[in-house]
Structure formats: structure tokens, C-alpha cells
Amino acid sequence: MSIVEEKAEVLKRFEKVYDPSLIQAIKNLLDFGLSKQKTDDEALEASIDQGLKESSRGETTPHEQTMKEIKSRYNP
């Protein structure tokens, strides 16, 4: 099942909920998940920005060299 289908299923089931404490618990879980997702997204963006800055300063390893190192490490 795709993420879109999963979300549609959750929404369909949520529409049947009338227990205020369950609704609050779900809201709390969503708030937690969304704040974690935001933190993860920010960390990813910062990592990408750092990589781009390092690349612009020439602080990178050529692909060929990296592949040789990986192959020698994992295929001795």
C-alpha cells in the first residue's frame, strides 16, 4: 500500500473516532512526529549545505578514488 493510500485509510478511520481522549492522543502523536520530521529535514538540509560548501572549496574526493577505496575495503 502506498503512503497516499495509507494516509487515506488513516483519515477514513479517524473520521469514526468520537473519543476526545483518543483524539487528543492522536494529535499529540502527530505533533511529536511532525516536530521530529522537521528536525530531520533541517538536519538533512544542513548536511547538504555543508557538502555543497565543501565541494565549492574543493574539499572532495573524486568518484574513482572513492570507488577504489570502497572496493579495496569490502572486496579484499
N, C-alpha and C positions, 0 to 999 in steps of 0.2 A: 504494500500500500504506500503510495507517495505521501509526502509531507502535506500536500494540499488536501488529499483525501483524509489523512489522519486528523488535520485541523477541523475539517468539515464534520467528521464524526464526533469529535470532542464538543464542538459547538452544538450539534444536534442533541447530544446527551445532556449538555449543560442547561439547555432550554427547559428540560424536565425537572430541574432541581428547584425546590422551594424552601429548603432548609437554610435559614440565614447563617448558621454557624458553618455549614459546608461551603456556602458561597464565600464567606469571609476567608475560610481556609484556602480555597482555590485562589482567591485574589492575592493572599499572602504568598502562596507558592508562585504565582505568576510574577509578582513584584520581585521576589528573590531571583527567579530565573532571568527576568529581563535585566536586572541590575548586574548579574553575573555575565550575561551576554554582552552588555555594554562594556564591562571591564575587559572581557576577552577581545572584543572588537577594537577597543582602544589600544590594548597591548599589541595586537596584530598590526595595527596602523603604525604604532611607534616603531615596531621591529622593521617594517617595510621602509619607513622613513630613514631609519638608521642604515639599513642596507643600501639605499639609494645614495645617501651621503658618502658612505664608504666607497661605493662604486665610483662616484664622481671624483673622489680623491685618489683613485687608482689603487685602492686597498682591496683588490680582489685577486682570486686565483683563477687562472684560465681553466676552462672546462676540461681540456685534455689532461692537464696536470691533476685535477681533482679526480677524474675517472681513473687515472693510473694509480693514484693513492688508494682509492676505494677498492679497485681490483686486487692490488697487492695485499691489502689488509684482509679482505674477505675471500680471496682465492689464492692462498699461498702456494 
